């Protein structure tokens, strides 16, 4: 049996995120580009004699049932054999509840480690089964490369993944407003808008890849969540206003929030913007990977 294994779980950013009205099964169809960034959690996984998945987090209290335990249990279902128990020490580098997919990336990273421990290589259909039992964003991370990095057009509830060539020349200044808005609340607020008949204007999904590969200054992506979260939380609106003042090429919120980011093509410009914002905001400079 292998000894301790360490794995990085990279955060994701959304470039454009269109949300459609709630489906009969309670999920929402989305259209987005997901890309990993060089901000990550670290998992230290150790096989143990006891059964099950024991999770310890260095900075927060996780519920007994979480994305890591759910992923482990789904892996056991797929494997159809006795799977070693594991102890997972989770070192958080991705802010929780910021729309950056930290918990989902953690789940996919654990599955990569479990494949190494057991010598079992799962197919994409098996990985998708695990994602379906764990969370909609997990589908994307399951389709990333062996290091957990990638970029893809994402649609359906998140399960339709079309990999595209990642741009690695985008520098992002991320602002983390002190706002606690759950994904559930964000979808509730969006549903109120969509149920009223309003529709957020966004480019056609068939144009996303071309827009992504164009000059960032020409990006026309929109995030359905941004106006409703900015309206509900002044700090998010203020963060968007302030990041735009730095002269970034493009500014938006990631996922269902509340992380706000500005995109730059030159690292030095991004550094300058980060320094400019540093006194007023908790912010960080990252790069697409």
C-alpha positions in Angstrom: 0.0 0.0 0.0 1.2 3.5 -0.8 2.1 5.9 1.9 1.1 9.5 2.3 0.2 11.2 -1.0 -0.1 15.0 -1.6 -2.3 16.5 -4.3 -3.2 20.0 -5.3 -6.8 21.0 -6.0 -6.9 24.1 -8.2 -9.6 26.7 -8.1 -11.6 27.6 -11.2 -12.8 30.9 -12.6 -15.9 31.4 -14.7 -15.6 33.4 -17.9 -19.2 34.1 -18.6 -22.0 32.2 -16.8 -25.5 32.2 -18.3 -28.1 30.5 -16.1 -31.4 29.3 -17.4 -34.7 28.8 -15.5 -34.9 25.9 -13.1 -35.6 22.5 -14.6 -38.2 20.1 -13.4 -35.5 18.1 -11.6 -34.5 21.2 -9.6 -31.2 21.8 -11.5 -30.5 24.7 -13.8 -28.9 24.6 -17.3 -25.9 26.8 -17.6 -23.4 27.9 -20.2 -19.9 28.9 -19.2 -16.2 28.6 -19.7 -14.4 27.1 -16.7 -10.7 27.5 -16.3 -8.3 26.6 -13.5 -6.1 29.2 -11.9 -2.9 28.8 -9.8 -4.8 29.2 -6.5 -5.2 25.8 -4.8 -6.1 23.7 -1.8 -3.7 20.9 -0.8 -4.8 17.4 0.2 -2.6 15.1 2.2 -4.1 11.6 1.9 -2.9 8.7 4.1 -4.3 5.2 3.8 -5.5 3.9 7.2 -6.6 0.5 8.6 -10.1 1.8 9.5 -12.8 2.0 6.8 -14.2 5.2 5.4 -12.9 8.7 4.8 -11.8 10.8 7.7 -11.4 14.5 6.9 -9.5 17.1 8.9 -9.4 20.7 7.7 -6.7 23.2 8.9 -8.9 26.3 8.8 -12.6 25.4 9.1 -15.1 22.9 10.5 -16.5 20.7 7.7 -19.8 18.9 8.1 -19.6 15.1 8.6 -20.9 14.6 5.1 -19.0 16.8 2.6 -17.8 16.6 -0.9 -14.7 14.6 0.0 -16.7 11.9 1.9 -19.3 11.9 -0.8 -16.7 11.4 -3.5 -15.0 8.6 -1.5 -18.3 6.8 -1.0 -19.1 7.1 -4.8 -15.7 5.8 -5.6 -16.3 2.7 -3.4 -19.6 2.1 -5.3 -17.8 2.2 -8.6 -14.8 0.1 -7.5 -16.9 -2.8 -6.4 -14.1 -4.0 -4.1 -12.7 -3.4 -0.7 -11.2 0.1 -0.7 -8.7 1.2 2.0 -9.9 3.8 4.4 -8.1 7.2 4.1 -7.3 10.1 6.3 -7.4 13.4 4.5 -5.8 16.6 5.8 -7.2 19.5 3.8 -5.0 22.6 3.8 -7.3 25.4 2.5 -5.9 28.0 0.1 -9.1 28.6 -1.8 -11.6 30.9 0.1 -14.8 29.0 0.9 -18.0 30.1 -0.6 -16.4 32.4 -3.2 -17.6 30.8 -6.4 -14.2 29.3 -7.1 -15.1 25.6 -6.9 -12.9 24.7 -4.0 -14.9 21.9 -2.6 -15.6 20.4 -6.0 -11.9 20.5 -6.9 -11.1 18.9 -3.6 -13.4 16.0 -4.5 -11.8 15.4 -7.9 -8.3 15.6 -6.4 -9.2 12.9 -3.9 -10.5 10.7 -6.7 -7.1 11.1 -8.5 -5.4 10.0 -5.3 -7.7 7.1 -4.8 -6.9 5.8 -8.3 -3.2 5.9 -7.4 -3.7 4.1 -4.1 -5.9 1.3 -5.6 -4.4 1.1 -9.0 -7.9 1.5 -10.5 -8.2 3.7 -13.6 -11.7 5.1 -14.0 -13.4 5.9 -17.3 -14.9 9.3 -17.9 -18.4 7.8 -17.5 -17.4 6.4 -14.1 -15.9 9.8 -13.1 -19.1 11.5 -14.2 -21.1 9.0 -12.0 -19.0 10.2 -9.0 -19.6 13.8 -10.0 -23.3 13.3 -10.2 -23.2 12.1 -6.6 -21.0 14.9 -5.4 -21.8 18.2 -7.1 -22.4 19.9 -10.5 -19.0 21.7 -10.6 -17.2 18.3 -10.0 -17.9 17.2 -13.6 -15.4 19.9 -14.9 -12.7 19.0 -12.4 -13.1 15.3 -13.3 -12.2 16.1 -16.9 -9.1 18.1 -16.1 -5.6 16.7 -16.7 -3.7 14.5 -14.3 -2.5 17.6 -12.5 -6.1 18.9 -12.0 -5.7 21.7 -14.6 -7.9 22.5 -17.6 -10.3 24.7 -19.5 -13.6 23.7 -21.0 -16.9 24.8 -22.4 -19.5 23.7 -19.8 -23.2 23.3 -20.3 -26.2 21.3 -19.2 -26.3 21.2 -15.3 -22.5 21.2 -15.6 -22.1 17.6 -16.9 -21.6 18.5 -20.6 -17.8 19.2 -20.9 -16.0 20.2 -24.1 -12.3 20.7 -23.4 -10.7 23.7 -25.2 -7.1 24.9 -25.3 -6.4 26.9 -22.1 -5.0 30.4 -22.3 -2.2 30.8 -19.8 -1.6 34.5 -20.5 -4.4 35.9 -18.3 -3.6 37.6 -15.0 -6.4 38.0 -12.5 -6.7 40.3 -9.5 -9.2 38.7 -7.3 -11.1 40.6 -4.6 -12.7 38.6 -1.7 -15.5 40.7 -0.3 -16.5 39.7 3.3 -19.9 38.5 2.1 -21.5 35.2 2.9 -23.8 34.3 0.1 -24.6 30.6 -0.4 -25.1 29.0 -3.8 -28.6 28.2 -2.7 -29.4 31.9 -2.0 -27.8 33.0 -5.3 -30.0 30.6 -7.3 -33.0 31.7 -5.3 -32.3 35.3 -6.2 -31.7 34.5 -9.9 -34.9 32.4 -10.0 -36.9 35.4 -8.8 -35.6 37.4 -11.8 -36.0 34.6 -14.3 -39.5 33.8 -13.1 -40.5 37.4 -13.8 -39.7 36.8 -17.4 -36.5 38.9 -17.4 -33.6 37.5 -19.4 -30.0 38.4 -19.1 -28.6 39.3 -22.5 -25.5 37.2 -23.3 -23.6 36.1 -26.4 -24.6 32.8 -27.9 -22.8 29.8 -26.5 -21.5 28.9 -30.0 -19.4 32.2 -29.8 -17.8 31.6 -26.3 -14.6 29.9 -27.5 -14.0 32.6 -30.2 -14.6 35.4 -27.6 -12.3 33.6 -25.1 -9.5 33.6 -27.7 -10.0 37.2 -28.7 -8.5 40.2 -27.0 -9.7 40.4 -23.4 -10.7 44.1 -24.0 -13.3 42.8 -26.5 -14.9 40.2 -24.1 -18.6 40.4 -23.9 -19.2 37.6 -21.4 -21.8 38.2 -18.6 -22.6 36.4 -15.4 -26.3 36.0 -14.6 -25.6 36.0 -10.9 -23.7 39.3 -10.9 -26.5 41.8 -10.9 -28.6 40.0 -8.3 -25.7 39.5 -5.9 -24.4 43.0 -6.4 -27.9 44.3 -5.7 -28.2 42.2 -2.6 -24.7 42.9 -1.2 -23.3 46.4 -1.5 -19.7 45.1 -0.9 -19.9 43.1 -4.1 -21.0 46.1 -6.1 -18.3 48.2 -4.5 -15.7 45.6 -5.4 -16.7 45.5 -9.0 -16.6 49.3 -9.1 -13.2 49.5 -7.6 -11.6 46.7 -9.8 -12.9 48.5 -12.9 -11.2 51.7 -11.7 -7.8 50.0 -11.9 -8.1 49.9 -15.7 -8.5 46.1 -16.0 -9.5 44.7 -19.4 -12.5 42.9 -18.1 -14.2 42.6 -14.7 -16.8 40.2 -13.4 -17.9 38.0 -10.5 -16.9 34.3 -10.5 -19.6 31.6 -10.3 -22.4 32.4 -7.8 -20.0 34.8 -6.0 -18.9 36.5 -4.1 -15.3 36.6 -5.5 -14.8 39.5 -8.0 -12.0 39.6 -10.5 -10.3 41.9 -13.0 -8.4 40.4 -15.9 -5.1 41.8 -17.2 -2.8 40.8 -20.1 0.4 42.1 -18.4 1.6 40.9 -15.0 3.0 44.3 -14.1 -0.4 46.0 -14.6 -2.0 43.3 -12.5 0.6 43.8 -9.7 0.0 47.6 -9.8 -3.8 47.1 -9.6 -3.4 44.6 -6.7 -1.2 47.2 -4.8 -3.7 49.9 -5.5 -6.5 47.8 -4.0 -4.6 46.3 -1.2 -5.4 48.9 1.4 -9.1 48.7 0.9 -9.7 45.0 -0.1 -8.5 41.5 0.6 -7.2 40.7 -2.8 -4.8 38.3 -4.5 -3.0 38.1 -7.9 -3.4 34.8 -9.7 -2.8 33.4 -13.3 -4.7 31.0 -15.5 -3.2 27.6 -15.8 
